[in-house]
Amino acid sequence: MVKRRILIIEDERPLAEALAYSLGREGFQVEVVGDGDAGLRRALEEDFDLVLLDLMLPGLDGLEVCRELRKAKDTPVIVITARDSDVDKVVGLEMGADDYVTKPFNPRELLARVRAVLRRTGRGREEGGEDILRAGDLVLDRARHEVWLSGKQVQLSPIEFRLLECMMERPGRALSRSYLINRAWEGDFYGTPKVLDVHVRKLREKLEEDPSRPRRIVTVRGVGYRLET
């Protein structure tokens, strides 16, 4: 499965590491550079799908990095900075940035902006991208019939795959046992509801840190199961 590559150019190490962790959980491949000169060099050397760029950097400042990058490539850029004046925003966008986020920001908002910029620039669709479901660090690729957890492929049986697919289509919603059975077995089910429970247990063994205390696929008493995100 092809991963979207993101370069973070940010000298505040705790922030950069938090961003890298958050984006990594969402299935992105992330690289962090702490100064403008090295950041520009990496952005020119490699084909990244997006650059998250701080403005106030050691060496070349962010505006200069953006300006020089724009001379050579069309890599999407989201500027991240403490500068929140309208003038700074306009200058950043005029230098070629695709979006502008001011500190402090909500990580969910930043992720939404990253995905929006990737879509707008035509870089958000992976091979079979319309068939890709995500729930945190869990990725399901319908076209390839693959599941990835924290960047590592997980081998599932066909029934386990269809059960997970059903849950990932409706994350955060309680799904009844009858609904999951009908979807996963496509009406060709002759067992008891306990069979469903066995397959869910196997899924948990492959996806949970502690299958005896599931946090990803939780039981909804009297209903069925819910996928937490």
FIKOLZA-1660 file (N, C-alpha, C; in steps of 0.1 Angstrom, whole numbers, plus 5000, padded with zeros to 4 digits):
% residues 229
   i   px   py   pz ch aa at
   1 5008 4988 5000  A  M  N
   1 5000 5000 5000  A  M CA
   1 5009 5012 5000  A  M  C
   2 5006 5022 4991  A  V  N
   2 5013 5034 4990  A  V CA
   2 5010 5043 5002  A  V  C
   3 5020 5049 5008  A  K  N
   3 5017 5058 5019  A  K CA
   3 5020 5072 5014  A  K  C
   4 5012 5082 5018  A  R  N
   4 5015 5096 5015  A  R CA
   4 5026 5101 5024  A  R  C
   5 5036 5108 5018  A  R  N
   5 5048 5112 5025  A  R CA
   5 5046 5127 5029  A  R  C
   6 5049 5130 5042  A  I  N
   6 5048 5143 5047  A  I CA
   6 5061 5147 5053  A  I  C
   7 5066 5159 5049  A  L  N
   7 5078 5165 5055  A  L CA
   7 5074 5176 5065  A  L  C
   8 5079 5175 5077  A  I  N
   8 5076 5185 5087  A  I CA
   8 5089 5193 5089  A  I  C
   9 5088 5206 5087  A  I  N
   9 5100 5215 5089  A  I CA
   9 5096 5224 5101  A  I  C
  10 5101 5221 5112  A  E  N
  10 5097 5227 5125  A  E CA
  10 5108 5226 5135  A  E  C
  11 5112 5237 5141  A  D  N
  11 5123 5236 5151  A  D CA
  11 5119 5234 5165  A  D  C
  12 5106 5235 5168  A  E  N
  12 5101 5232 5181  A  E CA
  12 5099 5217 5182  A  E  C
  13 5109 5210 5188  A  R  N
  13 5110 5196 5188  A  R CA
  13 5098 5189 5194  A  R  C
  14 5093 5193 5205  A  P  N
  14 5081 5186 5211  A  P CA
  14 5069 5187 5201  A  P  C
  15 5067 5199 5195  A  L  N
  15 5056 5200 5186  A  L CA
  15 5058 5191 5174  A  L  C
  16 5070 5191 5168  A  A  N
  16 5073 5183 5156  A  A CA
  16 5071 5168 5159  A  A  C
  17 5075 5164 5171  A  E  N
  17 5073 5150 5174  A  E CA
  17 5059 5146 5176  A  E  C
  18 5051 5155 5182  A  A  N
  18 5037 5153 5184  A  A CA
  18 5030 5152 5171  A  A  C
  19 5033 5161 5162  A  L  N
  19 5027 5161 5148  A  L CA
  19 5031 5148 5141  A  L  C
  20 5043 5144 5142  A  A  N
  20 5048 5132 5135  A  A CA
  20 5040 5120 5140  A  A  C
  21 5039 5119 5153  A  Y  N
  21 5031 5108 5160  A  Y CA
  21 5017 5108 5155  A  Y  C
  22 5010 5119 5155  A  S  N
  22 4996 5120 5152  A  S CA
  22 4994 5117 5137  A  S  C
  23 5003 5122 5128  A  L  N
  23 5001 5118 5114  A  L CA
  23 5005 5104 5111  A  L  C
  24 5015 5099 5118  A  G  N
  24 5019 5085 5117  A  G CA
  24 5007 5075 5120  A  G  C
  25 5000 5079 5131  A  R  N
  25 4988 5071 5134  A  R CA
  25 4977 5071 5124  A  R  C
  26 4977 5081 5116  A  E  N
  26 4967 5082 5105  A  E CA
  26 4972 5075 5092  A  E  C
  27 4984 5069 5092  A  G  N
  27 4989 5062 5081  A  G CA
  27 4998 5069 5072  A  G  C
  28 5002 5081 5076  A  F  N
  28 5012 5089 5068  A  F CA
  28 5026 5085 5071  A  F  C
  29 5035 5086 5062  A  Q  N
  29 5049 5084 5064  A  Q CA
  29 5055 5098 5066  A  Q  C
  30 5061 5100 5078  A  V  N
  30 5065 5114 5082  A  V CA
  30 5080 5115 5084  A  V  C
  31 5086 5126 5080  A  E  N
  31 5100 5129 5082  A  E CA
  31 5100 5143 5088  A  E  C
  32 5109 5145 5098  A  V  N
  32 5110 5158 5105  A  V CA
  32 5124 5164 5103  A  V  C
  33 5124 5177 5100  A  V  N
  33 5137 5184 5099  A  V CA
  33 5135 5197 5107  A  V  C
  34 5146 5201 5114  A  G  N
  34 5145 5212 5124  A  G CA
  34 5150 5225 5120  A  G  C
  35 5155 5227 5107  A  D  N
  35 5159 5241 5103  A  D CA
  35 5156 5243 5088  A  D  C
  36 5156 5255 5084  A  G  N
  36 5151 5259 5071  A  G CA
  36 5160 5253 5060  A  G  C
  37 5173 5254 5061  A  D  N
  37 5183 5250 5051  A  D CA
  37 5181 5235 5048  A  D  C
  38 5181 5227 5059  A  A  N
  38 5180 5212 5057  A  A CA
  38 5166 5209 5052  A  A  C
  39 5156 5216 5057  A  G  N
  39 5143 5214 5052  A  G CA
  39 5141 5216 5037  A  G  C
  40 5146 5227 5032  A  L  N
  40 5145 5230 5018  A  L CA
  40 5153 5219 5010  A  L  C
  41 5165 5215 5015  A  R  N
  41 5173 5205 5008  A  R CA
  41 5165 5192 5007  A  R  C
  42 5159 5188 5018  A  R  N
  42 5151 5175 5018  A  R CA
  42 5139 5176 5009  A  R  C
  43 5132 5188 5009  A  A  N
  43 5120 5190 5001  A  A CA
  43 5124 5189 4986  A  A  C
  44 5136 5194 4982  A  L  N
  44 5140 5194 4968  A  L CA
  44 5146 5180 4964  A  L  C
  45 5152 5173 4974  A  E  N
  45 5158 5160 4971  A  E CA
  45 5147 5149 4969  A  E  C
  46 5137 5150 4977  A  E  N
  46 5127 5139 4977  A  E CA
  46 5113 5144 4972  A  E  C
  47 5105 5134 4968  A  D  N
  47 5092 5137 4964  A  D CA
  47 5082 5135 4975  A  D  C
  48 5080 5145 4983  A  F  N
  48 5070 5145 4994  A  F CA
  48 5056 5149 4988  A  F  C
  49 5046 5144 4995  A  D  N
  49 5032 5147 4990  A  D CA
  49 5027 5160 4997  A  D  C
  50 5034 5164 5008  A  L  N
  50 5030 5176 5014  A  L CA
  50 5041 5181 5024  A  L  C
  51 5042 5194 5026  A  V  N
  51 5052 5199 5035  A  V CA
  51 5044 5207 5046  A  V  C
  52 5047 5204 5059  A  L  N
  52 5042 5213 5069  A  L CA
  52 5054 5222 5074  A  L  C
  53 5052 5235 5072  A  L  N
  53 5063 5244 5073  A  L CA
  53 5061 5255 5083  A  L  C
  54 5070 5255 5093  A  D  N
  54 5070 5267 5103  A  D CA
  54 5076 5279 5096  A  D  C
  55 5072 5291 5100  A  L  N
  55 5078 5303 5094  A  L CA
  55 5090 5307 5101  A  L  C
  56 5091 5306 5115  A  M  N
  56 5102 5311 5122  A  M CA
  56 5112 5299 5125  A  M  C
  57 5122 5298 5116  A  L  N
  57 5131 5287 5116  A  L CA
  57 5146 5292 5117  A  L  C
  58 5155 5284 5122  A  P  N
  58 5169 5287 5121  A  P CA
  58 5173 5286 5107  A  P  C
  59 5183 5294 5103  A  G  N
  59 5187 5294 5089  A  G CA
  59 5177 5301 5081  A  G  C
  60 5174 5295 5069  A  L  N
  60 5163 5301 5061  A  L CA
  60 5150 5301 5068  A  L  C
  61 5143 5313 5067  A  D  N
  61 5130 5313 5074  A  D CA
  61 5120 5306 5065  A  D  C
  62 5108 5303 5070  A  G  N
  62 5098 5296 5063  A  G CA
  62 5094 5302 5050  A  G  C
  63 5092 5315 5049  A  L  N
  63 5088 5322 5037  A  L CA
  63 5099 5320 5026  A  L  C
  64 5111 5320 5030  A  E  N
  64 5122 5318 5020  A  E CA
  64 5122 5303 5015  A  E  C
  65 5120 5294 5024  A  V  N
  65 5119 5280 5021  A  V CA
  65 5108 5278 5011  A  V  C
  66 5096 5284 5014  A  C  N
  66 5084 5282 5005  A  C CA
  66 5087 5288 4991  A  C  C
  67 5093 5300 4991  A  R  N
  67 5096 5307 4979  A  R CA
  67 5106 5299 4970  A  R  C
  68 5116 5293 4976  A  E  N
  68 5126 5285 4968  A  E CA
  68 5120 5272 4964  A  E  C
  69 5112 5266 4972  A  L  N
  69 5106 5254 4969  A  L CA
  69 5096 5255 4957  A  L  C
  70 5089 5267 4957  A  R  N
  70 5080 5269 4946  A  R CA
  70 5087 5271 4932  A  R  C
  71 5099 5275 4933  A  K  N
  71 5106 5277 4920  A  K CA
  71 5109 5264 4913  A  K  C
  72 5110 5253 4921  A  A  N
  72 5114 5240 4916  A  A CA
  72 5103 5230 4916  A  A  C
  73 5093 5231 4925  A  K  N
  73 5083 5220 4926  A  K CA
  73 5070 5226 4930  A  K  C
  74 5059 5217 4928  A  D  N
  74 5046 5221 4932  A  D CA
  74 5041 5213 4944  A  D  C
  75 5050 5209 4952  A  T  N
  75 5047 5202 4964  A  T CA
  75 5037 5210 4973  A  T  C
  76 5026 5205 4977  A  P  N
  76 5017 5213 4986  A  P CA
  76 5024 5217 4999  A  P  C
  77 5021 5229 5004  A  V  N
  77 5027 5234 5016  A  V CA
  77 5016 5240 5025  A  V  C
  78 5016 5235 5038  A  I  N
  78 5008 5242 5048  A  I CA
  78 5017 5248 5058  A  I  C
  79 5015 5261 5059  A  V  N
  79 5023 5269 5068  A  V CA
  79 5017 5268 5082  A  V  C
  80 5026 5265 5092  A  I  N
  80 5022 5264 5106  A  I CA
  80 5031 5274 5114  A  I  C
  81 5024 5284 5120  A  T  N
  81 5032 5295 5127  A  T CA
  81 5024 5301 5138  A  T  C
  82 5032 5308 5147  A  A  N
  82 5025 5316 5157  A  A CA
  82 5021 5330 5152  A  A  C
  83 5026 5333 5141  A  R  N
  83 5022 5346 5135  A  R CA
  83 5008 5345 5130  A  R  C
  84 4999 5353 5135  A  D  N
  84 4985 5352 5132  A  D CA
  84 4979 5365 5126  A  D  C
  85 4987 5374 5122  A  S  N
  85 4982 5386 5116  A  S CA
  85 4977 5383 5101  A  S  C
  86 4968 5391 5097  A  D  N
  86 4963 5389 5083  A  D CA
  86 4974 5392 5073  A  D  C
  87 4983 5401 5076  A  V  N
  87 4994 5404 5067  A  V CA
  87 5003 5392 5065  A  V  C
  88 5006 5385 5076  A  D  N
  88 5015 5373 5076  A  D CA
  88 5008 5362 5068  A  D  C
  89 4995 5361 5070  A  K  N
  89 4987 5350 5062  A  K CA
  89 4988 5353 5047  A  K  C
  90 4985 5366 5044  A  V  N
  90 4985 5369 5030  A  V CA
  90 4999 5367 5024  A  V  C
  91 5010 5371 5031  A  V  N
  91 5023 5369 5026  A  V CA
  91 5026 5355 5024  A  V  C
  92 5023 5347 5034  A  G  N
  92 5025 5332 5033  A  G CA
  92 5018 5326 5021  A  G  C
  93 5006 5330 5019  A  L  N
  93 4998 5324 5007  A  L CA
  93 5004 5329 4994  A  L  C
  94 5008 5342 4994  A  E  N
  94 5014 5347 4982  A  E CA
  94 5028 5341 4978  A  E  C
  95 5035 5336 4989  A  M  N
  95 5047 5329 4986  A  M CA
  95 5045 5315 4981  A  M  C
  96 5033 5311 4980  A  G  N
  96 5029 5298 4974  A  G CA
  96 5024 5287 4984  A  G  C
  97 5021 5291 4997  A  A  N
  97 5015 5281 5006  A  A CA
  97 5001 5278 5002  A  A  C
  98 4997 5266 5004  A  D  N
  98 4983 5262 5001  A  D CA
  98 4973 5264 5012  A  D  C
  99 4978 5265 5024  A  D  N
  99 4970 5268 5036  A  D CA
  99 4978 5273 5047  A  D  C
 100 4972 5278 5057  A  Y  N
 100 4979 5286 5068  A  Y CA
 100 4972 5282 5081  A  Y  C
 101 4979 5276 5091  A  V  N
 101 4974 5273 5104  A  V CA
 101 4982 5280 5115  A  V  C
 102 4975 5286 5124  A  T  N
 102 4982 5293 5134  A  T CA
 102 4982 5285 5147  A  T  C
 103 4993 5287 5154  A  K  N
 103 4995 5280 5167  A  K CA
 103 4988 5288 5178  A  K  C
 104 4982 5282 5188  A  P  N
 104 4980 5267 5190  A  P CA
 104 4969 5263 5181  A  P  C
 105 4969 5250 5177  A  F  N
 105 4958 5245 5168  A  F CA
 105 4954 5232 5173  A  F  C
 106 4942 5228 5169  A  N  N
 106 4936 5215 5172  A  N CA
 106 4942 5205 5163  A  N  C
 107 4948 5194 5168  A  P  N
 107 4953 5184 5159  A  P CA
 107 4943 5178 5149  A  P  C
 108 4931 5177 5153  A  R  N
 108 4920 5172 5143  A  R CA
 108 4918 5182 5132  A  R  C
 109 4919 5195 5135  A  E  N
 109 4917 5205 5125  A  E CA
 109 4929 5204 5115  A  E  C
 110 4941 5203 5120  A  L  N
 110 4952 5202 5111  A  L CA
 110 4951 5190 5102  A  L  C
 111 4947 5178 5108  A  L  N
 111 4946 5166 5100  A  L CA
 111 4935 5169 5089  A  L  C
 112 4924 5175 5092  A  A  N
 112 4914 5178 5082  A  A CA
 112 4919 5187 5071  A  A  C
 113 4928 5197 5075  A  R  N
 113 4934 5205 5065  A  R CA
 113 4944 5198 5056  A  R  C
 114 4951 5189 5062  A  V  N
 114 4961 5181 5055  A  V CA
 114 4953 5173 5044  A  V  C
 115 4943 5166 5048  A  R  N
 115 4935 5158 5039  A  R CA
 115 4929 5167 5028  A  R  C
 116 4924 5178 5032  A  A  N
 116 4917 5187 5022  A  A CA
 116 4927 5192 5012  A  A  C
 117 4939 5196 5016  A  V  N
 117 4949 5200 5007  A  V CA
 117 4954 5189 4997  A  V  C
 118 4955 5177 5003  A  L  N
 118 4959 5166 4994  A  L CA
 118 4948 5163 4984  A  L  C
 119 4936 5164 4988  A  R  N
 119 4925 5162 4978  A  R CA
 119 4925 5173 4968  A  R  C
 120 4926 5185 4972  A  R  N
 120 4926 5196 4962  A  R CA
 120 4937 5196 4952  A  R  C
 121 4948 5191 4957  A  T  N
 121 4960 5190 4948  A  T CA
 121 4962 5177 4941  A  T  C
 122 4952 5168 4942  A  G  N
 122 4952 5156 4935  A  G CA
 122 4961 5145 4941  A  G  C
 123 4966 5147 4953  A  R  N
 123 4976 5138 4959  A  R CA
 123 4969 5129 4970  A  R  C
 124 4956 5131 4972  A  G  N
 124 4950 5124 4983  A  G CA
 124 4945 5110 4980  A  G  C
 125 4944 5107 4967  A  R  N
 125 4939 5094 4963  A  R CA
 125 4951 5085 4960  A  R  C
 126 4951 5074 4968  A  E  N
 126 4961 5064 4966  A  E CA
 126 4955 5054 4956  A  E  C
 127 4963 5045 4951  A  E  N
 127 4958 5035 4942  A  E CA
 127 4947 5028 4949  A  E  C
 128 4935 5028 4943  A  G  N
 128 4923 5023 4949  A  G CA
 128 4919 5031 4961  A  G  C
 129 4922 5044 4960  A  G  N
 129 4920 5053 4972  A  G CA
 129 4905 5054 4976  A  G  C
 130 4896 5053 4966  A  E  N
 130 4882 5054 4970  A  E CA
 130 4878 5042 4978  A  E  C
 131 4886 5031 4979  A  D  N
 131 4883 5019 4986  A  D CA
 131 4890 5019 4999  A  D  C
 132 4896 5029 5004  A  I  N
 132 4904 5029 5016  A  I CA
 132 4896 5035 5028  A  I  C
 133 4895 5027 5038  A  L  N
 133 4889 5031 5051  A  L CA
 133 4900 5033 5061  A  L  C
 134 4898 5043 5070  A  R  N
 134 4908 5046 5080  A  R CA
 134 4900 5048 5094  A  R  C
 135 4907 5043 5104  A  A  N
 135 4902 5045 5118  A  A CA
 135 4914 5046 5127  A  A  C
 136 4919 5059 5129  A  G  N
 136 4931 5060 5136  A  G CA
 136 4943 5054 5128  A  G  C
 137 4951 5045 5135  A  D  N
 137 4962 5039 5128  A  D CA
 137 4958 5026 5121  A  D  C
 138 4945 5024 5119  A  L  N
 138 4941 5012 5113  A  L CA
 138 4936 5016 5099  A  L  C
 139 4941 5009 5089  A  V  N
 139 4938 5012 5075  A  V CA
 139 4933 4999 5068  A  V  C
 140 4922 5000 5061  A  L  N
 140 4916 4989 5053  A  L CA
 140 4915 4993 5039  A  L  C
 141 4922 4985 5030  A  D  N
 141 4922 4987 5016  A  D CA
 141 4913 4977 5009  A  D  C
 142 4901 4981 5005  A  R  N
 142 4892 4971 4999  A  R CA
 142 4897 4966 4986  A  R  C
 143 4903 4974 4977  A  A  N
 143 4907 4970 4964  A  A CA
 143 4918 4959 4965  A  A  C
 144 4927 4961 4975  A  R  N
 144 4938 4951 4976  A  R CA
 144 4935 4940 4986  A  R  C
 145 4924 4942 4993  A  H  N
 145 4920 4933 5004  A  H CA
 145 4931 4932 5014  A  H  C
 146 4936 4943 5019  A  E  N
 146 4947 4944 5029  A  E CA
 146 4942 4952 5041  A  E  C
 147 4948 4949 5052  A  V  N
 147 4946 4957 5064  A  V CA
 147 4960 4960 5070  A  V  C
 148 4961 4972 5075  A  W  N
 148 4974 4977 5080  A  W CA
 148 4971 4983 5094  A  W  C
 149 4980 4980 5103  A  L  N
 149 4979 4986 5117  A  L CA
 149 4992 4992 5121  A  L  C
 150 4992 5005 5123  A  S  N
 150 5005 5012 5126  A  S CA
 150 5016 5009 5116  A  S  C
 151 5012 5008 5103  A  G  N
 151 5021 5006 5092  A  G CA
 151 5025 4992 5090  A  G  C
 152 5020 4983 5098  A  K  N
 152 5023 4968 5095  A  K CA
 152 5011 4961 5090  A  K  C
 153 5013 4953 5080  A  Q  N
 153 5002 4945 5075  A  Q CA
 153 4997 4934 5084  A  Q  C
 154 4983 4933 5085  A  V  N
 154 4977 4923 5094  A  V CA
 154 4970 4913 5085  A  V  C
 155 4972 4900 5087  A  Q  N
 155 4966 4890 5079  A  Q CA
 155 4952 4886 5085  A  Q  C
 156 4941 4888 5078  A  L  N
 156 4928 4885 5082  A  L CA
 156 4922 4875 5073  A  L  C
 157 4913 4866 5079  A  S  N
 157 4905 4857 5071  A  S CA
 157 4894 4866 5063  A  S  C
 158 4888 4860 5053  A  P  N
 158 4878 4867 5046  A  P CA
 158 4866 4872 5055  A  P  C
 159 4862 4864 5064  A  I  N
 159 4851 4868 5073  A  I CA
 159 4856 4879 5082  A  I  C
 160 4868 4878 5088  A  E  N
 160 4873 4888 5096  A  E CA
 160 4875 4901 5089  A  E  C
 161 4879 4901 5076  A  F  N
 161 4880 4913 5068  A  F CA
 161 4867 4919 5066  A  F  C
 162 4856 4912 5063  A  R  N
 162 4843 4918 5061  A  R CA
 162 4837 4923 5074  A  R  C
 163 4840 4916 5085  A  L  N
 163 4835 4922 5097  A  L CA
 163 4841 4935 5101  A  L  C
 164 4854 4936 5099  A  L  N
 164 4862 4948 5102  A  L CA
 164 4857 4959 5092  A  L  C
 165 4855 4956 5079  A  E  N
 165 4850 4965 5069  A  E CA
 165 4837 4971 5074  A  E  C
 166 4828 4963 5078  A  C  N
 166 4815 4968 5083  A  C CA
 166 4816 4978 5094  A  C  C
 167 4825 4975 5104  A  M  N
 167 4827 4984 5115  A  M CA
 167 4834 4997 5111  A  M  C
 168 4843 4996 5102  A  M  N
 168 4851 5008 5098  A  M CA
 168 4842 5017 5089  A  M  C
 169 4832 5011 5083  A  E  N
 169 4822 5020 5075  A  E CA
 169 4814 5029 5084  A  E  C
 170 4812 5024 5097  A  R  N
 170 4804 5031 5107  A  R CA
 170 4811 5032 5120  A  R  C
 171 4823 5039 5120  A  P  N
 171 4830 5040 5133  A  P CA
 171 4823 5047 5143  A  P  C
 172 4824 5043 5156  A  G  N
 172 4817 5050 5167  A  G CA
 172 4802 5046 5168  A  G  C
 173 4797 5038 5159  A  R  N
 173 4783 5034 5160  A  R CA
 173 4781 5020 5165  A  R  C
 174 4771 5017 5174  A  A  N
 174 4769 5004 5178  A  A CA
 174 4762 4996 5167  A  A  C
 175 4767 4985 5163  A  L  N
 175 4762 4977 5153  A  L CA
 175 4757 4964 5159  A  L  C
 176 4744 4960 5155  A  S  N
 176 4738 4948 5161  A  S CA
 176 4745 4936 5155  A  S  C
 177 4743 4925 5163  A  R  N
 177 4748 4912 5158  A  R CA
 177 4742 4908 5145  A  R  C
 178 4729 4910 5144  A  S  N
 178 4722 4906 5132  A  S CA
 178 4727 4914 5120  A  S  C
 179 4730 4927 5122  A  Y  N
 179 4735 4935 5111  A  Y CA
 179 4749 4930 5106  A  Y  C
 180 4758 4927 5116  A  L  N
 180 4771 4923 5112  A  L CA
 180 4771 4909 5106  A  L  C
 181 4762 4900 5110  A  I  N
 181 4761 4887 5104  A  I CA
 181 4756 4888 5090  A  I  C
 182 4745 4896 5088  A  N  N
 182 4740 4897 5074  A  N CA
 182 4750 4903 5065  A  N  C
 183 4758 4913 5069  A  R  N
 183 4768 4919 5061  A  R CA
 183 4780 4910 5058  A  R  C
 184 4785 4904 5069  A  A  N
 184 4797 4896 5067  A  A CA
 184 4795 4883 5060  A  A  C
 185 4783 4877 5063  A  W  N
 185 4781 4864 5056  A  W CA
 185 4771 4865 5044  A  W  C
 186 4767 4877 5041  A  E  N
 186 4759 4880 5030  A  E CA
 186 4747 4871 5029  A  E  C
 187 4740 4870 5040  A  G  N
 187 4728 4862 5040  A  G CA
 187 4730 4847 5040  A  G  C
 188 4742 4842 5040  A  D  N
 188 4745 4828 5039  A  D CA
 188 4750 4823 5052  A  D  C
 189 4743 4825 5063  A  F  N
 189 4748 4822 5076  A  F CA
 189 4738 4811 5082  A  F  C
 190 4744 4800 5087  A  Y  N
 190 4736 4789 5093  A  Y CA
 190 4740 4786 5107  A  Y  C
 191 4749 4794 5113  A  G  N
 191 4754 4791 5126  A  G CA
 191 4746 4798 5137  A  G  C
 192 4752 4800 5149  A  T  N
 192 4745 4807 5160  A  T CA
 192 4753 4820 5162  A  T  C
 193 4747 4830 5169  A  P  N
 193 4754 4843 5171  A  P CA
 193 4768 4841 5178  A  P  C
 194 4770 4829 5184  A  K  N
 194 4783 4827 5191  A  K CA
 194 4794 4826 5180  A  K  C
 195 4791 4822 5168  A  V  N
 195 4801 4821 5157  A  V CA
 195 4806 4835 5155  A  V  C
 196 4797 4845 5155  A  L  N
 196 4802 4859 5153  A  L CA
 196 4811 4863 5164  A  L  C
 197 4808 4859 5176  A  D  N
 197 4816 4863 5188  A  D CA
 197 4830 4857 5186  A  D  C
 198 4831 4845 5181  A  V  N
 198 4844 4838 5179  A  V CA
 198 4853 4846 5169  A  V  C
 199 4846 4851 5158  A  H  N
 199 4854 4858 5148  A  H CA
 199 4858 4872 5154  A  H  C
 200 4850 4878 5162  A  V  N
 200 4853 4891 5168  A  V CA
 200 4865 4889 5177  A  V  C
 201 4865 4878 5185  A  R  N
 201 4876 4875 5194  A  R CA
 201 4889 4874 5186  A  R  C
 202 4888 4867 5175  A  K  N
 202 4900 4866 5166  A  K CA
 202 4905 4879 5161  A  K  C
 203 4896 4888 5157  A  L  N
 203 4899 4901 5153  A  L CA
 203 4906 4909 5164  A  L  C
 204 4901 4908 5176  A  R  N
 204 4907 4915 5187  A  R CA
 204 4921 4909 5190  A  R  C
 205 4923 4896 5188  A  E  N
 205 4937 4891 5190  A  E CA
 205 4947 4897 5181  A  E  C
 206 4942 4901 5169  A  K  N
 206 4951 4906 5159  A  K CA
 206 4952 4921 5159  A  K  C
 207 4942 4928 5165  A  L  N
 207 4942 4943 5164  A  L CA
 207 4944 4950 5178  A  L  C
 208 4941 4943 5189  A  E  N
 208 4942 4949 5202  A  E CA
 208 4955 4947 5209  A  E  C
 209 4959 4957 5216  A  E  N
 209 4971 4955 5225  A  E CA
 209 4969 4945 5235  A  E  C
 210 4957 4945 5242  A  D  N
 210 4953 4936 5252  A  D CA
 210 4939 4930 5248  A  D  C
 211 4938 4919 5241  A  P  N
 211 4925 4914 5236  A  P CA
 211 4915 4912 5248  A  P  C
 212 4920 4909 5260  A  S  N
 212 4911 4907 5271  A  S CA
 212 4905 4920 5276  A  S  C
 213 4911 4931 5272  A  R  N
 213 4906 4944 5276  A  R CA
 213 4905 4953 5263  A  R  C
 214 4896 4949 5254  A  P  N
 214 4896 4956 5241  A  P CA
 214 4892 4971 5242  A  P  C
 215 4900 4979 5235  A  R  N
 215 4897 4993 5234  A  R CA
 215 4893 4997 5220  A  R  C
 216 4896 4989 5210  A  R  N
 216 4893 4992 5196  A  R CA
 216 4879 4987 5192  A  R  C
 217 4877 4974 5194  A  I  N
 217 4864 4968 5191  A  I CA
 217 4858 4964 5205  A  I  C
 218 4848 4972 5209  A  V  N
 218 4842 4971 5222  A  V CA
 218 4828 4965 5221  A  V  C
 219 4825 4957 5231  A  T  N
 219 4811 4951 5232  A  T CA
 219 4801 4961 5237  A  T  C
 220 4790 4962 5230  A  V  N
 220 4779 4970 5234  A  V CA
 220 4768 4960 5240  A  V  C
 221 4767 4960 5253  A  R  N
 221 4759 4950 5259  A  R CA
 221 4744 4950 5254  A  R  C
 222 4739 4939 5250  A  G  N
 222 4725 4938 5245  A  G CA
 222 4723 4942 5231  A  G  C
 223 4734 4947 5224  A  V  N
 223 4733 4951 5210  A  V CA
 223 4743 4944 5201  A  V  C
 224 4756 4946 5203  A  G  N
 224 4766 4940 5194  A  G CA
 224 4779 4946 5197  A  G  C
 225 4785 4952 5187  A  Y  N
 225 4799 4957 5188  A  Y CA
 225 4800 4971 5182  A  Y  C
 226 4810 4978 5187  A  R  N
 226 4813 4992 5182  A  R CA
 226 4828 4994 5180  A  R  C
 227 4832 5000 5169  A  L  N
 227 4846 5003 5166  A  L CA
 227 4849 5016 5171  A  L  C
 228 4858 5017 5181  A  E  N
 228 4862 5030 5186  A  E CA
 228 4873 5036 5177  A  E  C
 229 4874 5049 5176  A  T  N
 229 4884 5056 5168  A  T CA
 229 4893 5065 5177  A  T  C
% end
